[in-house]
Each structure stands twice: as C-alpha cells, then as structure tokens.
Amino acid sequence: MSDAIKHECGIALIRLRKDYQYYINKYGTPLYGINKLYLMMEKQVNRGQDGAGVANIKIDVPAGHRYISRYRSVEQNAVADIFGKIYKKFRKGLKDHKDKARDAKWLQENVAFSGEVFLGHLRYGTHGQNEIENCHPMLRQSNWRSRNLVVAGNFNMTNVEELFTKLISLGQHPKEKVDTVTVMEKIGHFLDEENQRQFDFHKHSYENPELSDVIEDNIDLQRVLQRSCRDFDGGYAMCGVTGHGSAFVARDPAGIRPAYWYADDEVVVVASEKQAIKTSFNCNYEDIQEVQPGHALIIDKRGNYSEKKFIEPLEKKSCSFERIYFSRASDPDIYAERKELGRLVIPQVLQEVNYDLKNTVFSYIPNTAETAFLGMIEGLEDYLAKERKKAIMGGGLAEETLEELLTFRPRVEKLISKDVKLRTFITNDADRNDMVSHVYDTTYEVIKKGVDNVVLIDDSIVRGTTLERSILKLLDKLGPKKIVIVSSAPQIRYPDCYGIDMSRMKDFVAFRAAYELLQERHMEEVLEDTLGRCVSAFEMGTAHTQNFVKAIYEPFTNEEISAKIADIVKPSDLKAELAIVYQTVESLNKACPYNLGDWYFTGNFPTPGGNKVVNKAFVNFMKGVEIRAY
C-alpha cells in the first residue's frame, strides 16, 4: 500500500521424517533442512522485516550434548544474518574435521543446527520495541527434554489481561504482560501437567531413564492444546516444538491467520503462505493443505502426523487482507483474486470518468497493486468488447468509425514509481514531509493537460497521508482534468486486533470522514450517544457483546464517505478535480469467497474480543487517549 502498514508475521516449520544420515546420503550435504528453511523464510520475508529467528531440535542425541539451538536477529537483513551465522557454525565445526562432513552422528553431537526439526519466524511487531527479546521463537527450558518448549507464531490475543490473570491463578509469576509470554507460559503449564500425568500413569511399569522415553512417546499434544487454548481470544497460527522433537501448528477457531502444510515420505512442512512451500519443495499446489480452523497439525517424535481438533471451530473468517495485499501474488489463487478485485471496480470507475475512455489514462501504485491493475484493464477490455458488439450489431457504421472502434485500446502508462533508494532520515516534520514528496518519481508528457482523466489504483487507502502529501501533488503536476484514486479494498473503518498494526480510530481516513460529516450536519449526538453506550458497556462488563461504533457510519452512504475522504486528502492547491473510489464489501467477498474476514470494513468481528477492542478504541479517541486498545 502507499500507506504502508505492518502486518501479520510469517512462520516456517520443517520436520525431517527420516534419520539425518538419509538426507546427507541422498542430497550430498548436511545442510538439506537448513537450506530448505532458508528458502521458505526468504520467500516469506515480506511478512516480517523487524526481526527473525530460527530454532532447531535434535532428536535422541546422547545426554551431555546440546539438542536445542536458537538464533534470533533484529539486523536489517535478519534472515541473511541468522543463516550466515548458522553456515559459519558448520564451517567452523568441520574446519579440522572435514572427514566428518557426511557423518550424521558426529555432526549431531558436535555441530549446532544439525537436527531434524526446524522452526523459523519472521517478525512484524505490532507493539513493543524492536529488540531481540521480542523475536520468536521463544524458549521455555527444562532439564527434562519433554518439558522444553519452543514457540513461534503469527498471532495477537485480545484478552491478554485475562490470560495474565489466569497464569497468576495457576501459581505462576509471568515476567511480562504480553501475549507472546502469556501464550507460551499457558501452553508450557499444561505441557508440564501432561508430563506429570504420563509420569503418574507409567511410573509403576518403567524405571528411569526408560520412563522418560515412554513419557515422550505418549505426550498428548492435542490434550495440551485443548486445555491451554480454550480461553484464547484472537487470531493465531501457532507453532510449538518440544525438546524431544514433537511439534504442533495450531490455528484459531475462526481461521483468521493462515497456515498451510505439505507432507511426503521425507518431510512435513508448514508455512504462512502456499507459495513458500511450493517453491521450496517443488510440490503440486493441490498437495498443499490448509490447517483447518480450530485444528492443529500434530507431529509426533517419530515423524507421524495428523490433523486434530483442539477447540470447536467458529464460522470461518480468514483474513481478507491476505488476499488483497499481504501474501505474495505468485500464489495462483491470490493472483486470480487480485485481478478480480481490479475487474470489479470498473463500473464505478467508468461513472467517474463519464465513460470517456479516449481521454483517460490508467495507472497504479505501489507495485503490489499491479495485479489488481491488470484485472482492471481486463475489465475495461471486457466492457469495450461488449460496446463493440453492440455497435456492430446496430449496423450503419462508417468504415473509419468501425476501424477506430476495433482498434481502440485503454491508455495505460506508468505514471508514478517509487525511488526505493531514497530514505527519509530527517526528523523535522515540515522538512520530512517535503522529503517524502520526492520518494516518488513522475512520468511527464503523457497526459493531455486539461483534457485527460487519470485513474490510479492502489491496494488500499488507510490513512490517506501519502495521497495528500505526495501522490496527488505529483499527479496534479501532469495537468490532468480529473484524478480518480481507486482502492481495490473497501473503506477501512475499524481497527484490527488480530495481528495487523491498525489499532487507533483516528488513523483511518474513513473514520475521520464520518466524524467530520457528523459535525458538519450537526449530528454530534451520534458521537455522544455511541460514547455513552461504550462506557456503559465497559462498566457492565458487556463491551464484548456488540460493536457500538457501527452507529458512526450508519447515517451515510459509502459514496458520501468516499466524497468526504476526497475532501480530506485533497491538497489545498490541487487544480484537478478529485474523486475517490472504493471497492464494495459485496465485490470483495465475491472476489475472495473463501476469505470472508472483513471486520476492518464491516465491523463484524469474528471473536468477542474484537467488539471490545473497537469499543475501547472509540472511547480512547473521544477522550484523546493515544494508546492502542488491546
């Protein structure tokens, strides 16, 4: 998006199902698993640029040898930094032992990251400092292998306070009140209890150390998740690996956060995006499965796997922003959906340019909007084909008119491009805003001044600040008669609380538009009434039952709010006429029929915690409180 927002993190899990020596013999390298994990993480690096982490578990190495390895980094190129260190470990370990490069047993006892289970994470922090302590995977340690827990995930919980209180009631003393810690400690607590349950059951039949192996073989991770996740409220795709090599990937009951898996006789792998699996393992798309909502893919110590329900699924509400923007468009399904998003805005665009395609130029920004742009052009071609057919069937066309009709094509130009080399280090607001306006380059002399319309499609318009400060001013310099900015997503009206960094009402230009319309039309009582209902609900403990903020938008049509947004983002000295066109929610759901999580646009949150967050965000806005609502 031109208004960049941070979004959900990325996960990558690899379980080698055969012994380590097999991969060395077949692929000629002890780095098979590491190389595959590196590729999976690089293919998802779009999902997290605040940091990264990797953990590795060795299965059944002798006591006295390290069996858990972990690296995390917050360097600018965190993935490259981590894997550079891992490869250095191998080079250093083999420097004086080149003859051991194909000896699996020696490698596992002497070189880190030579295990069978790999867990990777890419971090986009929605809160907290960009420090290494905030990077996943998180580690909960013990002297018993089966009590060790490594956790990484793509998640946000809306009820951290409640989860924190629950941990205290269990007798714990959490070091931080953040969802990462509370989630890990909650799962860790019930993993401890499961260990104790297995110990009590088997202690009369086995002696140590054999008893420890029996416990590891019988740990019931489904039961652990059933007990630990039952009061989670949020969106999550959560990975966990125990010290003995069992693993799980648990997905929230509404399927908000994505998780895909693939398995063959050599590996079981999980990622946030299909494309990462497809590219890394060259498998067929139809063989890549989706972890079902409320289910966990569980892999035992022996590499056997199954998908098991750990919590009752809700109505599936997978994040639509994955389809609009976050996931790579190289996924064929997402590619088709983004093109459809572009195609479906054509009726609104044609109205805004008064069907004058001869004097209209089409373009896009940023690069991620290119796929929607291609769909928009295909939609125009479909429209023109119908118009040609209608004209020809009507008959009576002169040869010159017929030739012009048959040869006409939509005018397409690359009007604005981003100079990725330009960085804005200036902290003074006025100077920085001026610098931001030069981040983009403009293509001149392709617009007929005072005659042409310019239609520019974007993934989404969140805050509108980039439009106001740079894009509209740059387009206006080209001298168009009218500028039409098109959003392939609907109006973002409500905060997200499931992993995306959109938490304050004032950050949404759609909310600002509704707020100003209420004031202009002397309808301030709507604001006060909504505030009163929110405050009362918090006092009564019912704020999670209803989204009261919907009332702010009810007096207005989509078109009225879009028109007001155009007024808000329009620079005072803009010469061209300006219009803003948003995708409709109905068209979004038509284009992305399997990802119906549209709470950003509709306010229909998939969990009770979402209602509580939006009501709190509105109260914060009205009281001038500058903090996030969860």
N, C-alpha and C positions, 0 to 999 in steps of 0.2 A: 504494500500500500504506500501511497505517497505520504500518508500519515502513519508512520511506522509504529507498530505496537509489538510488545513482546508477547510470546505465546507459549503454548504447551511444550514441554521438554520431549526428548527422544530417548527411547530405551532400545537395547540390543542384548539378546541373550543367546549364547551358543552352548549346547551340551553335546560333546563328542560321545557317541554311543558305543564306540569300540575302545579297546585299550590304546593307550598313547602310541605304542610301538607300531600299530597298524597304520597310522597316518604318516609316520616317518618313513615307513617302508613304501607306502603307496605314492606319496607325494614328494618324497625325497627331501623333506625339510621338517624340523621340529616346530616350525612356526605356522603350521597349517591353520590352527584355531585362531592364533593371534592375527594372522593376515586376513582371515575372513571377518573377524571382529572389526579390524581397522577399516575394511571396505564398507561394512554395514554402518559404521559410525560416520564415515566420511559422506556416505550417501544420505545421511540424515542430519548433517551439520547445520542445515537451515533451521533445525529445531532448537538449537541451543548454542549461543556464542558467548555466554557468560562464564562458561567453565565446562569441564568434562571429567569423567572418572572411569576407571576400569578396575574390576576385581576378578581374581582367578582362584578357583578351588582345585586342589589336587586330591584325588580320591585314593584312599588306602595307602598313603605313604607311611613308612615306619615312624614310630614315635621318635621325637628328637629332631625331626625335620619340619621346617615351616610348610604349612599346607594352605595358607591363605596369603595372597599377595594383593596389594592395592596401590594404585597411583591415582592422584587427582591433580588437576591443574586449573588455574584461572589465567594462564597466559593467553595472549591474543589468539594464537592458533593452538588451542588447548589439546585437540586431538593429536596433532602432529607432535606436540611437546611430550605427551604421555607415551605414545608409541615409539618416539625416538629414544626415550629412557628405557623402555622395555627391550628394544632391539640392542641397546647398549649393554643391558644386563646379559643377554645371550652372548654377545661378542666377548665381553669380559670373562664370563664363565667358561667359555670354550678356548680362550686365548692360549692356555697352556695344556688344553685337553682336547685338541682337535680330533683325536681318535674317538671321542665320546659323543660326537655330534649326532650320531644315529643310535645312541644307546638311551632308550626311553627311561629305564630305571635310574641310570646315573643322572640324567637331566632332571628328573623329578626330585631327586634327593639333593641336588646341588644348584639348580638354576631356578629362579623365580619365574612365575607365569608359564610354567610347563605343565599345567593341569588340564583337566577335562571339561571344566565348567567356566565359562567366561561371561561376565556381566558388564555391560557398558552403559554409560549415561551421558546425555548432553543436556546442559542446564540453561534454561532461560528463567532467571529469577524474577518472580512476581513481587517479592519483597525480600528484605534482608540485604546485608552488604554482599558485595561480590568478593567473598572471601572463600578460601579453600575449605574451611569448616562447613560451609553451606553446600558444598558439592557432594553429590551422590557418586558412588554407593556409600551408604552409611554402614558402620560396622558395630555389631554388639558382640563382645568377646567373652569367651569362657574357656576353661581348661578341658571341658568335655566337647568333643567335636560337634555332637548333635545339638548342643545348646548355642553354638555360634550362629550368628545370623547376619547376612549381608543384604541390604535392602536398597533398591533404587526404583524410582517411579516417576510417572508423569501424572501428578495429582495436585489437587487443592481440596482441603476439607473446610466446610463452612462452620463446623462446630468444634473448633479447636479448644475453646474454653471447656466445653462439656467433656471432651476426651481427656483433657489435662486433669480435670477434677476426678474423672474415673480412675486415672492412674494413681492419684493420691489415695483414693479409697481402696485401691488394691495394695496399698502399703509402699508404693514406690515414691521416689523423690526425683522427678524429672529435672534435668539441668536447664531446660529451655521450654518456653511455652510456644512452640511452633509445630506445625502439622507433621513435618518430617520426623521430629523426635518422638512426638506422641504416637504416630503410626508405628514406628519401629519398636518402641517400647511396649506398645499394646500387643503387637504380634509376638514380640520376644517373650512377654509374660506368659502367653498361652502356649508358646513353644516349650518354655520351661515346664509348664504344668503337664504338657503331653509327654515330655521326657520322664517326669515323675510317675505319671500314670503307667507308662510302659515299664518303668523300673519296678514298680509295685507289683505289676502283673507277672513279670518274668523272673523276679529275684529268687524265687524258690526253685526254679528249674535250671538256672545257669549261674556260673561264677564269673567274676571279672577275670581277665578282660573280655572274655567271650560275651558277657552280658551287654557290654557297650555295643558290640556289633549287632546283637539281637535287637537292642533298642533302636539303632539306626535303621535297621531293616523294617521296623514296624511303626515308625513315626507316621502318624496320620495327619498330613498337612491339610487335608480337606477339613478335618475337625478343628485344627488350629485356626483356619480362616473363618470357619463358621462362628467360632467363639469370639474372635478378635475383631471382625469386621461388621458385626451386626448393628453397631451403633455409629458407623461411619456415615457422614452425610457429605457427599462431594462427588467429584468426578475423579476416577483413578484407573490407571493401568499400572499395577504394582508388581515389581519383580522381587523375589526373595530367593536366596540360596543359603542352605545350611552348611555348616562346616564339614559335614560328611558327604556333601555333593547332591543332595536332593534339592529340587528347585520348584518354584511356582511362579505363574504370572496370573494375577487376579484382576478381573475387570469389574468396574462398578455396575450396579444392577440396572442402570439406565443406558449403559454402553456409551457414556459421554466421551470418554477418552479412548483412543483407538489402540488396538493390539492385534497383530496378525502372527500366525505361526505356520511353520512348514516342517515336515519330518520325513526322513527316509531311513535307510538302514545304517547310515553313518552319523547323522546329526538330527537334533531337534533345535530349531531356531525360532526366536521371537523378535519382532521389531514393531515400531510405531507405524511404519509405512510398508506397504507391499513391495514397492519398488526396490527398497534396500535388500529385501530377501531375494527378489527376482534377479537383481544384478549380481549379488554376491554368490548365489548358488546355481544360477542358470536353470532354475526350475520352471515349470509351467505355471502360469498365473492361476489356472484352475486348481492347482495343488496347494495353493496358499490359502489357509483357512483363517477365519476371523474368530478370535476368542469371544464366545457368546456372553452377553451381559449377565452378571451375577454368577459367572462361571470362572473357574481357574484351570489353566493348563498345568497339570502337576506332573513332574518328572521325578521318579524315584532314584535311589542310589545306584540302581543297576541300569538306568537309562530307559526304563519303561515309562510310557507317558499315557495320560488320559485326561479328558476334559470333564471336570466335575462341578456341580452346582454347590456353591457355598452360601448363597443368600438368594432370597426369592427375587427373580427379575422383575423390573418395572416395565412400563411401556418404553420401548427403545427410542432414545433421543440422542443419537450420536451427533457430535458437534458439526454443524454445517460449515463453520469456518475452515475446517479441514479441507473441504471441497472447494470453497471459494478462494482460499489463499494459502493455508499453511503447508499442506502436503505437496510434494513435487507433482507437477503436471505430467510427468513422464509415465505415471500410472494411467493406463488406458481408460479406466472408468472415470477418473478425475478429469482427464483431458476432455473426454466427451461431455462431462457435466459442465465444465467451464465454458466450453463452446456453446452449449445450450443456454447458459446464463446470458451470454452475449446475444444470442439469437432472440431471446425472449424480450429484450428491451426495445426491439425495433419499432413496434407500434408507437411507443411513447416518443422515441427519437424522431420518427417521421412527422409526428404532430408538431414537435418543437421547431423543426426546420421548414414547416409548412410544405412538406413533400418536395422541396426544391433541391433535389439531389445534384442537379447540374452545378449548383453554386454552393456545394457543401463538401468539406474536406474532413475525412475521418482519421483519427489517430488514437494513441493510447499512452498511458504512463501509470505505473512503472513497468519494468519488463515482465513482472509476474502477471500483468493484465493482458499480455499478448494473446493468450489462448482465448480469453473472452472476446478480445478484439476480432480474432479470426472468425469466431462464431457470429459476431455482429455483422461482419462483412458477408458471411454466407447467408445470413438473414436478409440482408439487403439484396443479394443476388436472387434469392427466392421471391422477394417482393417484385423485383424488376421482371423476372420471368413471368409472373402472373400478369403484370401490366402489359408486357409484350404480347402475351397470348390474347388478352382482352382486346388490345388494339388491332391485332391482325385478324381476329375473328370478326371484328366490326367492319373490316374492309374499308376501301376507299382511300388507302394511304398512298401518298405520292412516293416515288422511288427514293427521293432524297430523305424524306421523313422516315421511311422504312429503314434505310441504311443507318440513320442516326439512332433509331430505336434499337436496332440489333447490335450495334457496336458500342453503345454506351456502357461504361463501367463506373462503379463508385470510385470517387477520387480518394486515394489512400496516400498519406505521407507520414514520415517520422518527424513530427514537429518538435518534440521535446525529448531530450535524452539527459540522463544523469551523469555528471562527471564524478565517477567513483573515487578519483584520486584526490578530490578536494575535501579537506577536512576543516571543520569549524571549531577552532580551539579558543576563540575569543569569548570571554565571559560577559562583557558588557552587552546588555540586551539590544540596544539600538544598533551597535556595530555588528553584533552577531546576526541580527535579522537581515541586515544588508548583505552579509556574507552568505547567508542561507540562500538568498535570492540568486546567487551566482553558482550554486551547486548544479543547476540545470543549464544545459545549452539549448539554443533555439535554432531551428532551420528557417532561414529567411527566404523571401522572394518566391514563395509557392502559393501565397494567399492573395487573391484579388481584393485589394483594400476597399472596404466599404461595401463589398458585394458578397463575399463568401461567408458562409457559416463555418464554424469549426466545432466538430464533435470529438470530444476526448473521453475515452473510457478508462476508469480506474477500478481496482478491485473493490474498494470500499472507501467511503468518506466518514471518518470517525470524528476528528476534531475540527477539520477544515482549515487549520492554521497554515498548512503548506500551500493549499489553494490560495488563500488570502495573501500570503507573504511573497510567493514566488510564481507559481504556475500561472495564475490568472494575469499577473502583470506581464509575464513573458509572452503569453498568447496575445495580449492586447497590443503589444508592440508590433505584431504582424499585421494589425489593422483589419481584423475581421468585423463583419457587421454584427454577428451574434456568436457567443460562445455557449456551447451546451456541454456541461460536465455530466458524464453518465457513471453511475455506480452500479457494478454488477451485483452488489449486495443491497438488501433493503436498508432503511434508516436504522442505525444503531441507537436504540432508545434506552437500554437498560444495562447495568453493569454485569460483568461476568464474575463468577466466584469459583470457577472450576478449573482454573489454570491459565487464563488469559489476563494480561495486565490491563484491565479496563474496570476500574472499581469506583470511580467518582462521577457523580451525575454531571458535574459542570464540564467534564471533559468531552461530553457528547454534544455535537453541534445540533443534533435533533432535539435534545432536551432544552438547550438554550433557545431554540426556535419556539418550542411550545411555551416556554416560560415567558418569552417576550410577547407572544401572541396573547397570552392570558392578561398580561399587563396592559397591552395596547387596547384590548377590548373590555377593560375594567372588570376582569373576572378573577381578581385576586382571591376571592373567597374559595375558589377551587384549590388554590395552594394552601390556604389556611385550613380548610376542611381536611385535605389529604394529610397535612402535618398532624392535625389533631387525631385523626384515625390511626396514624402510625404510632404516635406517642402512647395513645390509649392501649393499642395492641401490645406494645412492649411492657406496659405496666401490668397488663392482664396475662402476659405470657403467651399471647396468641399471634405474635408477629410472623410466625412461620406459616400461618394458615392461608394467607391471602396477599397478593401483590396490590397494595393500595395505590401505588404510583401510576397504574394504568389510567387513573382518572385524569391525570395531567394532559393526556393526549386525546381523550375521548371527544372533546368539543371540536376537533379539527380533522379535516380530511388529510390524506397523505400529500395531496397536491398543495394544500395550504402550508403544510410544514415545509415541504420542499421549496416553495416560493420564499418562505421566510429564511430558510437556510441560505438561499441565494443572496438575500439582502445582507445577511450577517457576514458572509465570506467575501462579498463584493468590495474590492478596494474603492476608496472614495473617488479616486481619479480614473476609474475604469471607463473607457469610452464605449466599448462594445456592450450590447445587450447581453444579459446573462441568464441562463436557466440551468437548474439542477434537476437531473432525472435519476430517480432511484428504482431499483428492481422492486417488484412487489413480492410480498411474502408468498403469495399463491404461486408465482412463477418460480421462486426459489425452491419451493417444495416439489414443484413439477420437475425441475431440472435435477434435483438431488433427492430422489424419492426414498432413499434408504438412510439418509442422514437428516432427520427431521428435528434436530436440536436447534430451535430457532428462538430461544429465550432472549437473545440480545435484541431481537427485533419485535417480538410479540409480548415479552414479559411472562411467558408461560414456562416457568422454571420446572425442571424435572424432579427436583427434590425440595422438601420443605425449607431447607436451609437457604435456598435461592430467594424465596419470598422474604425471609428475614433479612438477608443481605440488602436487597433492593430497598426495603423499607428503611433500614438503617442508613443507607447511602443518601436517601432523600432527607431524612432528619438531619444528617450531618451537613448537607448542603444548605438547608434552611437556617441552620444555626451557625453557619460559617466555620464548621469544623473541617480541617484539612487532613483527614486521615482516611485510610481505606476502611471499608465497612465489615471486614472479617479478618 
